[in-house]
Amino acid sequence: MPRTIALLVLLCTCVPALAQEAAVEPPADFMRSIGKIYVVVAVIVVVFLGLAFYLWRLDRRLTIIENQIEDHA
C-alpha cells in the first residue's frame, strides 16, 4: 500500500513537468524567430501613416469648404 501511494505521488509530480516541455511557442515569438515580425510592424506603420495622411488631407479640405461657406454667408 505505501508503495502504491509513493508511485501515485511520483506520477502526479512528473506529469506537470512533461506538460511544460510540450508547450507551443507563442505566435509572436515564432514570427520574431523567422524575421516576419518586421514585416508585420512595417505593414502596421504604413497603414497608420496612410490613415493619418488621409485624415490630415480631409481636415484641410473641410477647412477650405468652411472658409468658403463663411465668406458667402
PDB file of N, H, CA, C and O in Angstrom:
ATOM      1  N   MET A   1       0.819  -1.209   0.000  1.00  0.00           N
ATOM      2  CA  MET A   1       0.000   0.000   0.000  1.00  0.00           C
ATOM      3  C   MET A   1       0.861   1.271   0.000  1.00  0.00           C
ATOM      4  O   MET A   1       0.609   2.158  -0.815  1.00  0.00           O
ATOM      5  N   PRO A   2       1.864   1.394   0.878  1.00  0.00           N
ATOM      6  CA  PRO A   2       2.699   2.604   0.836  1.00  0.00           C
ATOM      7  C   PRO A   2       3.444   2.732  -0.490  1.00  0.00           C
ATOM      8  O   PRO A   2       3.727   3.839  -0.948  1.00  0.00           O
ATOM      9  N   ARG A   3       3.753   1.606  -1.092  1.00  0.00           N
ATOM     10  H   ARG A   3       3.523   0.706  -0.719  1.00  0.00           H
ATOM     11  CA  ARG A   3       4.453   1.644  -2.369  1.00  0.00           C
ATOM     12  C   ARG A   3       3.544   2.223  -3.464  1.00  0.00           C
ATOM     13  O   ARG A   3       4.020   2.969  -4.319  1.00  0.00           O
ATOM     14  N   THR A   4       2.274   1.898  -3.452  1.00  0.00           N
ATOM     15  H   THR A   4       1.888   1.292  -2.757  1.00  0.00           H
ATOM     16  CA  THR A   4       1.308   2.414  -4.418  1.00  0.00           C
ATOM     17  C   THR A   4       1.107   3.918  -4.229  1.00  0.00           C
ATOM     18  O   THR A   4       1.018   4.663  -5.205  1.00  0.00           O
ATOM     19  N   ILE A   5       1.038   4.356  -2.986  1.00  0.00           N
ATOM     20  H   ILE A   5       1.110   3.750  -2.193  1.00  0.00           H
ATOM     21  CA  ILE A   5       0.876   5.785  -2.704  1.00  0.00           C
ATOM     22  C   ILE A   5       2.113   6.551  -3.175  1.00  0.00           C
ATOM     23  O   ILE A   5       1.999   7.632  -3.752  1.00  0.00           O
ATOM     24  N   ALA A   6       3.282   5.987  -2.927  1.00  0.00           N
ATOM     25  H   ALA A   6       3.374   5.108  -2.458  1.00  0.00           H
ATOM     26  CA  ALA A   6       4.516   6.638  -3.371  1.00  0.00           C
ATOM     27  C   ALA A   6       4.554   6.725  -4.895  1.00  0.00           C
ATOM     28  O   ALA A   6       4.991   7.737  -5.444  1.00  0.00           O
ATOM     29  N   LEU A   7       4.108   5.687  -5.578  1.00  0.00           N
ATOM     30  H   LEU A   7       3.754   4.865  -5.132  1.00  0.00           H
ATOM     31  CA  LEU A   7       4.068   5.702  -7.033  1.00  0.00           C
ATOM     32  C   LEU A   7       3.103   6.769  -7.549  1.00  0.00           C
ATOM     33  O   LEU A   7       3.423   7.473  -8.507  1.00  0.00           O
ATOM     34  N   LEU A   8       1.938   6.899  -6.935  1.00  0.00           N
ATOM     35  H   LEU A   8       1.678   6.328  -6.156  1.00  0.00           H
ATOM     36  CA  LEU A   8       0.970   7.922  -7.340  1.00  0.00           C
ATOM     37  C   LEU A   8       1.514   9.332  -7.113  1.00  0.00           C
ATOM     38  O   LEU A   8       1.307  10.223  -7.937  1.00  0.00           O
ATOM     39  N   VAL A   9       2.203   9.528  -6.002  1.00  0.00           N
ATOM     40  H   VAL A   9       2.372   8.804  -5.332  1.00  0.00           H
ATOM     41  CA  VAL A   9       2.787  10.844  -5.723  1.00  0.00           C
ATOM     42  C   VAL A   9       3.845  11.180  -6.764  1.00  0.00           C
ATOM     43  O   VAL A   9       3.898  12.310  -7.250  1.00  0.00           O
ATOM     44  N   LEU A  10       4.681  10.221  -7.109  1.00  0.00           N
ATOM     45  H   LEU A  10       4.638   9.303  -6.714  1.00  0.00           H
ATOM     46  CA  LEU A  10       5.709  10.460  -8.114  1.00  0.00           C
ATOM     47  C   LEU A  10       5.099  10.741  -9.487  1.00  0.00           C
ATOM     48  O   LEU A  10       5.579  11.611 -10.213  1.00  0.00           O
ATOM     49  N   LEU A  11       4.059  10.019  -9.839  1.00  0.00           N
ATOM     50  H   LEU A  11       3.668   9.312  -9.249  1.00  0.00           H
ATOM     51  CA  LEU A  11       3.401  10.258 -11.120  1.00  0.00           C
ATOM     52  C   LEU A  11       2.735  11.635 -11.170  1.00  0.00           C
ATOM     53  O   LEU A  11       2.760  12.306 -12.201  1.00  0.00           O
ATOM     54  N   CYS A  12       2.147  12.045 -10.059  1.00  0.00           N
ATOM     55  H   CYS A  12       2.127  11.500  -9.221  1.00  0.00           H
ATOM     56  CA  CYS A  12       1.482  13.352 -10.014  1.00  0.00           C
ATOM     57  C   CYS A  12       2.482  14.500 -10.114  1.00  0.00           C
ATOM     58  O   CYS A  12       2.146  15.559 -10.645  1.00  0.00           O
ATOM     59  N   THR A  13       3.691  14.315  -9.620  1.00  0.00           N
ATOM     60  H   THR A  13       3.963  13.455  -9.189  1.00  0.00           H
ATOM     61  CA  THR A  13       4.689  15.377  -9.718  1.00  0.00           C
ATOM     62  C   THR A  13       5.385  15.362 -11.074  1.00  0.00           C
ATOM     63  O   THR A  13       5.957  16.372 -11.485  1.00  0.00           O
ATOM     64  N   CYS A  14       5.344  14.254 -11.757  1.00  0.00           N
ATOM     65  H   CYS A  14       4.880  13.434 -11.423  1.00  0.00           H
ATOM     66  CA  CYS A  14       6.023  14.132 -13.042  1.00  0.00           C
ATOM     67  C   CYS A  14       5.184  14.692 -14.190  1.00  0.00           C
ATOM     68  O   CYS A  14       5.746  15.222 -15.149  1.00  0.00           O
ATOM     69  N   VAL A  15       3.887  14.593 -14.120  1.00  0.00           N
ATOM     70  H   VAL A  15       3.431  14.162 -13.341  1.00  0.00           H
ATOM     71  CA  VAL A  15       3.001  14.989 -15.215  1.00  0.00           C
ATOM     72  C   VAL A  15       3.112  16.482 -15.545  1.00  0.00           C
ATOM     73  O   VAL A  15       3.208  16.816 -16.725  1.00  0.00           O
ATOM     74  N   PRO A  16       3.105  17.397 -14.567  1.00  0.00           N
ATOM     75  CA  PRO A  16       3.249  18.818 -14.940  1.00  0.00           C
ATOM     76  C   PRO A  16       4.576  19.119 -15.630  1.00  0.00           C
ATOM     77  O   PRO A  16       4.629  19.982 -16.507  1.00  0.00           O
ATOM     78  N   ALA A  17       5.633  18.432 -15.255  1.00  0.00           N
ATOM     79  H   ALA A  17       5.589  17.731 -14.544  1.00  0.00           H
ATOM     80  CA  ALA A  17       6.924  18.657 -15.900  1.00  0.00           C
ATOM     81  C   ALA A  17       6.874  18.222 -17.366  1.00  0.00           C
ATOM     82  O   ALA A  17       7.469  18.878 -18.221  1.00  0.00           O
ATOM     83  N   LEU A  18       6.187  17.148 -17.660  1.00  0.00           N
ATOM     84  H   LEU A  18       5.703  16.615 -16.965  1.00  0.00           H
ATOM     85  CA  LEU A  18       6.054  16.700 -19.046  1.00  0.00           C
ATOM     86  C   LEU A  18       5.190  17.660 -19.858  1.00  0.00           C
ATOM     87  O   LEU A  18       5.445  17.884 -21.041  1.00  0.00           O
ATOM     88  N   ALA A  19       4.178  18.220 -19.224  1.00  0.00           N
ATOM     89  H   ALA A  19       3.971  18.038 -18.262  1.00  0.00           H
ATOM     90  CA  ALA A  19       3.298  19.153 -19.922  1.00  0.00           C
ATOM     91  C   ALA A  19       4.035  20.443 -20.273  1.00  0.00           C
ATOM     92  O   ALA A  19       3.735  21.068 -21.290  1.00  0.00           O
ATOM     93  N   GLN A  20       4.982  20.841 -19.453  1.00  0.00           N
ATOM     94  H   GLN A  20       5.226  20.333 -18.627  1.00  0.00           H
ATOM     95  CA  GLN A  20       5.727  22.065 -19.728  1.00  0.00           C
ATOM     96  C   GLN A  20       6.641  21.906 -20.937  1.00  0.00           C
ATOM     97  O   GLN A  20       6.857  22.870 -21.672  1.00  0.00           O
ATOM     98  N   GLU A  21       7.167  20.744 -21.151  1.00  0.00           N
ATOM     99  H   GLU A  21       6.992  19.961 -20.553  1.00  0.00           H
ATOM    100  CA  GLU A  21       8.072  20.529 -22.275  1.00  0.00           C
ATOM    101  C   GLU A  21       7.344  20.602 -23.611  1.00  0.00           C
ATOM    102  O   GLU A  21       7.940  20.978 -24.620  1.00  0.00           O
ATOM    103  N   ALA A  22       6.082  20.251 -23.629  1.00  0.00           N
ATOM    104  H   ALA A  22       5.597  19.946 -22.809  1.00  0.00           H
ATOM    105  CA  ALA A  22       5.328  20.199 -24.875  1.00  0.00           C
ATOM    106  C   ALA A  22       4.638  21.523 -25.194  1.00  0.00           C
ATOM    107  O   ALA A  22       3.788  21.570 -26.083  1.00  0.00           O
ATOM    108  N   ALA A  23       4.983  22.585 -24.496  1.00  0.00           N
ATOM    109  H   ALA A  23       5.674  22.547 -23.774  1.00  0.00           H
ATOM    110  CA  ALA A  23       4.322  23.872 -24.719  1.00  0.00           C
ATOM    111  C   ALA A  23       4.646  24.390 -26.120  1.00  0.00           C
ATOM    112  O   ALA A  23       5.771  24.264 -26.604  1.00  0.00           O
ATOM    113  N   VAL A  24       3.637  24.970 -26.751  1.00  0.00           N
ATOM    114  H   VAL A  24       2.723  25.072 -26.358  1.00  0.00           H
ATOM    115  CA  VAL A  24       3.793  25.509 -28.096  1.00  0.00           C
ATOM    116  C   VAL A  24       4.300  26.943 -27.986  1.00  0.00           C
ATOM    117  O   VAL A  24       3.906  27.688 -27.090  1.00  0.00           O
ATOM    118  N   GLU A  25       5.155  27.305 -28.887  1.00  0.00           N
ATOM    119  H   GLU A  25       5.475  26.699 -29.615  1.00  0.00           H
ATOM    120  CA  GLU A  25       5.741  28.639 -28.929  1.00  0.00           C
ATOM    121  C   GLU A  25       4.663  29.653 -29.306  1.00  0.00           C
ATOM    122  O   GLU A  25       3.906  29.408 -30.245  1.00  0.00           O
ATOM    123  N   PRO A  26       4.568  30.787 -28.602  1.00  0.00           N
ATOM    124  CA  PRO A  26       3.557  31.793 -28.964  1.00  0.00           C
ATOM    125  C   PRO A  26       3.806  32.344 -30.367  1.00  0.00           C
ATOM    126  O   PRO A  26       4.939  32.333 -30.847  1.00  0.00           O
ATOM    127  N   PRO A  27       2.749  32.826 -31.024  1.00  0.00           N
ATOM    128  CA  PRO A  27       2.906  33.311 -32.402  1.00  0.00           C
ATOM    129  C   PRO A  27       3.902  34.464 -32.540  1.00  0.00           C
ATOM    130  O   PRO A  27       4.627  34.538 -33.532  1.00  0.00           O
ATOM    131  N   ALA A  28       3.943  35.358 -31.561  1.00  0.00           N
ATOM    132  H   ALA A  28       3.354  35.299 -30.755  1.00  0.00           H
ATOM    133  CA  ALA A  28       4.869  36.492 -31.667  1.00  0.00           C
ATOM    134  C   ALA A  28       6.310  36.009 -31.658  1.00  0.00           C
ATOM    135  O   ALA A  28       7.138  36.517 -32.415  1.00  0.00           O
ATOM    136  N   ASP A  29       6.619  35.043 -30.818  1.00  0.00           N
ATOM    137  H   ASP A  29       5.947  34.630 -30.203  1.00  0.00           H
ATOM    138  CA  ASP A  29       7.977  34.516 -30.787  1.00  0.00           C
ATOM    139  C   ASP A  29       8.292  33.773 -32.081  1.00  0.00           C
ATOM    140  O   ASP A  29       9.413  33.839 -32.584  1.00  0.00           O
ATOM    141  N   PHE A  30       7.309  33.075 -32.611  1.00  0.00           N
ATOM    142  H   PHE A  30       6.398  33.021 -32.202  1.00  0.00           H
ATOM    143  CA  PHE A  30       7.506  32.368 -33.871  1.00  0.00           C
ATOM    144  C   PHE A  30       7.789  33.362 -34.992  1.00  0.00           C
ATOM    145  O   PHE A  30       8.714  33.174 -35.782  1.00  0.00           O
ATOM    146  N   MET A  31       6.981  34.424 -35.053  1.00  0.00           N
ATOM    147  H   MET A  31       6.229  34.576 -34.411  1.00  0.00           H
ATOM    148  CA  MET A  31       7.176  35.426 -36.096  1.00  0.00           C
ATOM    149  C   MET A  31       8.529  36.109 -35.938  1.00  0.00           C
ATOM    150  O   MET A  31       9.209  36.383 -36.927  1.00  0.00           O
ATOM    151  N   ARG A  32       8.920  36.382 -34.699  1.00  0.00           N
ATOM    152  H   ARG A  32       8.368  36.159 -33.895  1.00  0.00           H
ATOM    153  CA  ARG A  32      10.200  37.038 -34.463  1.00  0.00           C
ATOM    154  C   ARG A  32      11.350  36.115 -34.830  1.00  0.00           C
ATOM    155  O   ARG A  32      12.380  36.568 -35.329  1.00  0.00           O
ATOM    156  N   SER A  33      11.179  34.828 -34.585  1.00  0.00           N
ATOM    157  H   SER A  33      10.342  34.460 -34.180  1.00  0.00           H
ATOM    158  CA  SER A  33      12.269  33.893 -34.838  1.00  0.00           C
ATOM    159  C   SER A  33      12.564  33.741 -36.328  1.00  0.00           C
ATOM    160  O   SER A  33      13.704  33.473 -36.707  1.00  0.00           O
ATOM    161  N   ILE A  34      11.558  33.907 -37.171  1.00  0.00           N
ATOM    162  H   ILE A  34      10.632  34.125 -36.864  1.00  0.00           H
ATOM    163  CA  ILE A  34      11.813  33.773 -38.608  1.00  0.00           C
ATOM    164  C   ILE A  34      11.906  35.133 -39.303  1.00  0.00           C
ATOM    165  O   ILE A  34      11.986  35.193 -40.530  1.00  0.00           O
ATOM    166  N   GLY A  35      11.895  36.220 -38.535  1.00  0.00           N
ATOM    167  H   GLY A  35      11.829  36.171 -37.539  1.00  0.00           H
ATOM    168  CA  GLY A  35      12.089  37.549 -39.094  1.00  0.00           C
ATOM    169  C   GLY A  35      10.856  38.183 -39.704  1.00  0.00           C
ATOM    170  O   GLY A  35      10.959  39.260 -40.290  1.00  0.00           O
ATOM    171  N   LYS A  36       9.712  37.569 -39.593  1.00  0.00           N
ATOM    172  H   LYS A  36       9.628  36.693 -39.117  1.00  0.00           H
ATOM    173  CA  LYS A  36       8.499  38.115 -40.199  1.00  0.00           C
ATOM    174  C   LYS A  36       7.860  39.200 -39.335  1.00  0.00           C
ATOM    175  O   LYS A  36       6.990  39.929 -39.811  1.00  0.00           O
ATOM    176  N   ILE A  37       8.270  39.319 -38.086  1.00  0.00           N
ATOM    177  H   ILE A  37       8.976  38.726 -37.699  1.00  0.00           H
ATOM    178  CA  ILE A  37       7.669  40.329 -37.221  1.00  0.00           C
ATOM    179  C   ILE A  37       7.945  41.724 -37.766  1.00  0.00           C
ATOM    180  O   ILE A  37       7.137  42.635 -37.584  1.00  0.00           O
ATOM    181  N   TYR A  38       9.089  41.895 -38.436  1.00  0.00           N
ATOM    182  H   TYR A  38       9.746  41.155 -38.584  1.00  0.00           H
ATOM    183  CA  TYR A  38       9.415  43.203 -39.006  1.00  0.00           C
ATOM    184  C   TYR A  38       8.483  43.538 -40.160  1.00  0.00           C
ATOM    185  O   TYR A  38       8.158  44.707 -40.373  1.00  0.00           O
ATOM    186  N   VAL A  39       8.056  42.548 -40.895  1.00  0.00           N
ATOM    187  H   VAL A  39       8.320  41.599 -40.722  1.00  0.00           H
ATOM    188  CA  VAL A  39       7.100  42.769 -41.984  1.00  0.00           C
ATOM    189  C   VAL A  39       5.758  43.196 -41.407  1.00  0.00           C
ATOM    190  O   VAL A  39       5.118  44.110 -41.928  1.00  0.00           O
ATOM    191  N   VAL A  40       5.335  42.548 -40.348  1.00  0.00           N
ATOM    192  H   VAL A  40       5.855  41.806 -39.925  1.00  0.00           H
ATOM    193  CA  VAL A  40       4.064  42.889 -39.706  1.00  0.00           C
ATOM    194  C   VAL A  40       4.118  44.315 -39.171  1.00  0.00           C
ATOM    195  O   VAL A  40       3.181  45.088 -39.369  1.00  0.00           O
ATOM    196  N   VAL A  41       5.201  44.666 -38.500  1.00  0.00           N
ATOM    197  H   VAL A  41       5.963  44.039 -38.340  1.00  0.00           H
ATOM    198  CA  VAL A  41       5.350  46.019 -37.958  1.00  0.00           C
ATOM    199  C   VAL A  41       5.371  47.043 -39.092  1.00  0.00           C
ATOM    200  O   VAL A  41       4.758  48.104 -38.972  1.00  0.00           O
ATOM    201  N   ALA A  42       6.055  46.745 -40.172  1.00  0.00           N
ATOM    202  H   ALA A  42       6.552  45.883 -40.269  1.00  0.00           H
ATOM    203  CA  ALA A  42       6.119  47.671 -41.305  1.00  0.00           C
ATOM    204  C   ALA A  42       4.739  47.892 -41.915  1.00  0.00           C
ATOM    205  O   ALA A  42       4.392  49.022 -42.259  1.00  0.00           O
ATOM    206  N   VAL A  43       3.955  46.840 -42.052  1.00  0.00           N
ATOM    207  H   VAL A  43       4.236  45.923 -41.772  1.00  0.00           H
ATOM    208  CA  VAL A  43       2.607  46.973 -42.617  1.00  0.00           C
ATOM    209  C   VAL A  43       1.730  47.819 -41.702  1.00  0.00           C
ATOM    210  O   VAL A  43       0.978  48.669 -42.179  1.00  0.00           O
ATOM    211  N   ILE A  44       1.819  47.598 -40.407  1.00  0.00           N
ATOM    212  H   ILE A  44       2.430  46.908 -40.019  1.00  0.00           H
ATOM    213  CA  ILE A  44       1.024  48.384 -39.455  1.00  0.00           C
ATOM    214  C   ILE A  44       1.416  49.855 -39.523  1.00  0.00           C
ATOM    215  O   ILE A  44       0.549  50.728 -39.494  1.00  0.00           O
ATOM    216  N   VAL A  45       2.708  50.134 -39.612  1.00  0.00           N
ATOM    217  H   VAL A  45       3.412  49.425 -39.635  1.00  0.00           H
ATOM    218  CA  VAL A  45       3.174  51.527 -39.696  1.00  0.00           C
ATOM    219  C   VAL A  45       2.686  52.180 -40.982  1.00  0.00           C
ATOM    220  O   VAL A  45       2.249  53.331 -40.959  1.00  0.00           O
ATOM    221  N   VAL A  46       2.752  51.470 -42.095  1.00  0.00           N
ATOM    222  H   VAL A  46       3.107  50.536 -42.113  1.00  0.00           H
ATOM    223  CA  VAL A  46       2.300  52.030 -43.369  1.00  0.00           C
ATOM    224  C   VAL A  46       0.801  52.322 -43.329  1.00  0.00           C
ATOM    225  O   VAL A  46       0.365  53.370 -43.805  1.00  0.00           O
ATOM    226  N   VAL A  47       0.020  51.421 -42.774  1.00  0.00           N
ATOM    227  H   VAL A  47       0.374  50.569 -42.387  1.00  0.00           H
ATOM    228  CA  VAL A  47      -1.432  51.640 -42.674  1.00  0.00           C
ATOM    229  C   VAL A  47      -1.718  52.844 -41.779  1.00  0.00           C
ATOM    230  O   VAL A  47      -2.557  53.680 -42.117  1.00  0.00           O
ATOM    231  N   PHE A  48      -1.034  52.939 -40.651  1.00  0.00           N
ATOM    232  H   PHE A  48      -0.353  52.260 -40.377  1.00  0.00           H
ATOM    233  CA  PHE A  48      -1.245  54.064 -39.741  1.00  0.00           C
ATOM    234  C   PHE A  48      -0.873  55.387 -40.408  1.00  0.00           C
ATOM    235  O   PHE A  48      -1.617  56.363 -40.308  1.00  0.00           O
ATOM    236  N   LEU A  49       0.268  55.425 -41.082  1.00  0.00           N
ATOM    237  H   LEU A  49       0.873  54.632 -41.163  1.00  0.00           H
ATOM    238  CA  LEU A  49       0.679  56.654 -41.763  1.00  0.00           C
ATOM    239  C   LEU A  49      -0.297  57.020 -42.881  1.00  0.00           C
ATOM    240  O   LEU A  49      -0.583  58.198 -43.095  1.00  0.00           O
ATOM    241  N   GLY A  50      -0.803  56.025 -43.587  1.00  0.00           N
ATOM    242  H   GLY A  50      -0.571  55.068 -43.413  1.00  0.00           H
ATOM    243  CA  GLY A  50      -1.794  56.286 -44.629  1.00  0.00           C
ATOM    244  C   GLY A  50      -3.071  56.883 -44.067  1.00  0.00           C
ATOM    245  O   GLY A  50      -3.620  57.827 -44.635  1.00  0.00           O
ATOM    246  N   LEU A  51      -3.546  56.338 -42.957  1.00  0.00           N
ATOM    247  H   LEU A  51      -3.100  55.571 -42.496  1.00  0.00           H
ATOM    248  CA  LEU A  51      -4.748  56.887 -42.320  1.00  0.00           C
ATOM    249  C   LEU A  51      -4.504  58.301 -41.803  1.00  0.00           C
ATOM    250  O   LEU A  51      -5.360  59.174 -41.951  1.00  0.00           O
ATOM    251  N   ALA A  52      -3.343  58.530 -41.200  1.00  0.00           N
ATOM    252  H   ALA A  52      -2.647  57.821 -41.081  1.00  0.00           H
ATOM    253  CA  ALA A  52      -3.024  59.865 -40.686  1.00  0.00           C
ATOM    254  C   ALA A  52      -2.972  60.876 -41.828  1.00  0.00           C
ATOM    255  O   ALA A  52      -3.492  61.984 -41.695  1.00  0.00           O
ATOM    256  N   PHE A  53      -2.350  60.507 -42.950  1.00  0.00           N
ATOM    257  H   PHE A  53      -1.928  59.607 -43.058  1.00  0.00           H
ATOM    258  CA  PHE A  53      -2.270  61.402 -44.107  1.00  0.00           C
ATOM    259  C   PHE A  53      -3.661  61.686 -44.677  1.00  0.00           C
ATOM    260  O   PHE A  53      -3.969  62.823 -45.035  1.00  0.00           O
ATOM    261  N   TYR A  54      -4.497  60.652 -44.761  1.00  0.00           N
ATOM    262  H   TYR A  54      -4.247  59.728 -44.471  1.00  0.00           H
ATOM    263  CA  TYR A  54      -5.860  60.818 -45.271  1.00  0.00           C
ATOM    264  C   TYR A  54      -6.659  61.769 -44.383  1.00  0.00           C
ATOM    265  O   TYR A  54      -7.361  62.644 -44.889  1.00  0.00           O
ATOM    266  N   LEU A  55      -6.559  61.607 -43.071  1.00  0.00           N
ATOM    267  H   LEU A  55      -5.989  60.896 -42.660  1.00  0.00           H
ATOM    268  CA  LEU A  55      -7.297  62.479 -42.157  1.00  0.00           C
ATOM    269  C   LEU A  55      -6.774  63.915 -42.215  1.00  0.00           C
ATOM    270  O   LEU A  55      -7.552  64.862 -42.104  1.00  0.00           O
ATOM    271  N   TRP A  56      -5.476  64.079 -42.387  1.00  0.00           N
ATOM    272  H   TRP A  56      -4.844  63.310 -42.477  1.00  0.00           H
ATOM    273  CA  TRP A  56      -4.900  65.419 -42.493  1.00  0.00           C
ATOM    274  C   TRP A  56      -5.414  66.128 -43.748  1.00  0.00           C
ATOM    275  O   TRP A  56      -5.780  67.302 -43.704  1.00  0.00           O
ATOM    276  N   ARG A  57      -5.437  65.391 -44.875  1.00  0.00           N
ATOM    277  H   ARG A  57      -5.139  64.437 -44.911  1.00  0.00           H
ATOM    278  CA  ARG A  57      -5.946  65.968 -46.124  1.00  0.00           C
ATOM    279  C   ARG A  57      -7.436  66.293 -46.019  1.00  0.00           C
ATOM    280  O   ARG A  57      -7.886  67.332 -46.504  1.00  0.00           O
ATOM    281  N   LEU A  58      -8.195  65.404 -45.387  1.00  0.00           N
ATOM    282  H   LEU A  58      -7.830  64.560 -44.993  1.00  0.00           H
ATOM    283  CA  LEU A  58      -9.625  65.627 -45.212  1.00  0.00           C
ATOM    284  C   LEU A  58      -9.874  66.867 -44.360  1.00  0.00           C
ATOM    285  O   LEU A  58     -10.779  67.649 -44.650  1.00  0.00           O
ATOM    286  N   ASP A  59      -9.087  67.047 -43.325  1.00  0.00           N
ATOM    287  H   ASP A  59      -8.351  66.412 -43.089  1.00  0.00           H
ATOM    288  CA  ASP A  59      -9.229  68.222 -42.470  1.00  0.00           C
ATOM    289  C   ASP A  59      -8.926  69.501 -43.250  1.00  0.00           C
ATOM    290  O   ASP A  59      -9.622  70.503 -43.087  1.00  0.00           O
ATOM    291  N   ARG A  60      -7.900  69.474 -44.092  1.00  0.00           N
ATOM    292  H   ARG A  60      -7.335  68.660 -44.224  1.00  0.00           H
ATOM    293  CA  ARG A  60      -7.571  70.651 -44.906  1.00  0.00           C
ATOM    294  C   ARG A  60      -8.713  70.986 -45.861  1.00  0.00           C
ATOM    295  O   ARG A  60      -9.073  72.152 -46.022  1.00  0.00           O
ATOM    296  N   ARG A  61      -9.276  69.966 -46.490  1.00  0.00           N
ATOM    297  H   ARG A  61      -8.984  69.018 -46.359  1.00  0.00           H
ATOM    298  CA  ARG A  61     -10.382  70.205 -47.429  1.00  0.00           C
ATOM    299  C   ARG A  61     -11.605  70.769 -46.708  1.00  0.00           C
ATOM    300  O   ARG A  61     -12.256  71.691 -47.200  1.00  0.00           O
ATOM    301  N   LEU A  62     -11.912  70.203 -45.532  1.00  0.00           N
ATOM    302  H   LEU A  62     -11.383  69.454 -45.132  1.00  0.00           H
ATOM    303  CA  LEU A  62     -13.066  70.700 -44.779  1.00  0.00           C
ATOM    304  C   LEU A  62     -12.846  72.133 -44.309  1.00  0.00           C
ATOM    305  O   LEU A  62     -13.786  72.926 -44.280  1.00  0.00           O
ATOM    306  N   THR A  63     -11.623  72.466 -43.943  1.00  0.00           N
ATOM    307  H   THR A  63     -10.859  71.821 -43.967  1.00  0.00           H
ATOM    308  CA  THR A  63     -11.319  73.839 -43.532  1.00  0.00           C
ATOM    309  C   THR A  63     -11.536  74.802 -44.693  1.00  0.00           C
ATOM    310  O   THR A  63     -12.089  75.885 -44.506  1.00  0.00           O
ATOM    311  N   ILE A  64     -11.107  74.416 -45.883  1.00  0.00           N
ATOM    312  H   ILE A  64     -10.657  73.535 -46.035  1.00  0.00           H
ATOM    313  CA  ILE A  64     -11.308  75.257 -47.070  1.00  0.00           C
ATOM    314  C   ILE A  64     -12.794  75.437 -47.350  1.00  0.00           C
ATOM    315  O   ILE A  64     -13.238  76.547 -47.644  1.00  0.00           O
ATOM    316  N   ILE A  65     -13.562  74.366 -47.263  1.00  0.00           N
ATOM    317  H   ILE A  65     -13.202  73.465 -47.025  1.00  0.00           H
ATOM    318  CA  ILE A  65     -15.010  74.445 -47.510  1.00  0.00           C
ATOM    319  C   ILE A  65     -15.684  75.315 -46.455  1.00  0.00           C
ATOM    320  O   ILE A  65     -16.565  76.109 -46.786  1.00  0.00           O
ATOM    321  N   GLU A  66     -15.284  75.178 -45.188  1.00  0.00           N
ATOM    322  H   GLU A  66     -14.569  74.533 -44.919  1.00  0.00           H
ATOM    323  CA  GLU A  66     -15.859  76.005 -44.125  1.00  0.00           C
ATOM    324  C   GLU A  66     -15.550  77.481 -44.357  1.00  0.00           C
ATOM    325  O   GLU A  66     -16.410  78.335 -44.144  1.00  0.00           O
ATOM    326  N   ASN A  67     -14.334  77.785 -44.790  1.00  0.00           N
ATOM    327  H   ASN A  67     -13.635  77.091 -44.963  1.00  0.00           H
ATOM    328  CA  ASN A  67     -13.977  79.182 -45.066  1.00  0.00           C
ATOM    329  C   ASN A  67     -14.788  79.733 -46.235  1.00  0.00           C
ATOM    330  O   ASN A  67     -15.180  80.899 -46.211  1.00  0.00           O
ATOM    331  N   GLN A  68     -15.044  78.924 -47.247  1.00  0.00           N
ATOM    332  H   GLN A  68     -14.725  77.976 -47.266  1.00  0.00           H
ATOM    333  CA  GLN A  68     -15.851  79.369 -48.384  1.00  0.00           C
ATOM    334  C   GLN A  68     -17.288  79.634 -47.953  1.00  0.00           C
ATOM    335  O   GLN A  68     -17.908  80.591 -48.416  1.00  0.00           O
ATOM    336  N   ILE A  69     -17.819  78.798 -47.074  1.00  0.00           N
ATOM    337  H   ILE A  69     -17.315  78.021 -46.698  1.00  0.00           H
ATOM    338  CA  ILE A  69     -19.191  78.990 -46.584  1.00  0.00           C
ATOM    339  C   ILE A  69     -19.280  80.273 -45.769  1.00  0.00           C
ATOM    340  O   ILE A  69     -20.255  81.014 -45.893  1.00  0.00           O
ATOM    341  N   GLU A  70     -18.271  80.548 -44.932  1.00  0.00           N
ATOM    342  H   GLU A  70     -17.479  79.946 -44.831  1.00  0.00           H
ATOM    343  CA  GLU A  70     -18.276  81.772 -44.124  1.00  0.00           C
ATOM    344  C   GLU A  70     -18.166  83.015 -45.000  1.00  0.00           C
ATOM    345  O   GLU A  70     -18.768  84.045 -44.694  1.00  0.00           O
ATOM    346  N   ASP A  71     -17.401  82.927 -46.087  1.00  0.00           N
ATOM    347  H   ASP A  71     -16.911  82.091 -46.335  1.00  0.00           H
ATOM    348  CA  ASP A  71     -17.246  84.079 -46.978  1.00  0.00           C
ATOM    349  C   ASP A  71     -18.549  84.401 -47.717  1.00  0.00           C
ATOM    350  O   ASP A  71     -18.842  85.574 -47.953  1.00  0.00           O
ATOM    351  N   HIS A  72     -19.325  83.398 -48.081  1.00  0.00           N
ATOM    352  H   HIS A  72     -19.087  82.445 -47.889  1.00  0.00           H
ATOM    353  CA  HIS A  72     -20.574  83.610 -48.813  1.00  0.00           C
ATOM    354  C   HIS A  72     -21.730  83.972 -47.893  1.00  0.00           C
ATOM    355  O   HIS A  72     -22.733  84.519 -48.352  1.00  0.00           O
ATOM    356  N   ALA A  73     -21.610  83.685 -46.630  1.00  0.00           N
ATOM    357  H   ALA A  73     -20.796  83.241 -46.257  1.00  0.00           H
ATOM    358  CA  ALA A  73     -22.733  83.947 -45.720  1.00  0.00           C
ATOM    359  C   ALA A  73     -22.723  85.356 -45.194  1.00  0.00           C
ATOM    360  O   ALA A  73     -23.602  85.730 -44.417  1.00  0.00           O
TER     361      ALA A  73
END
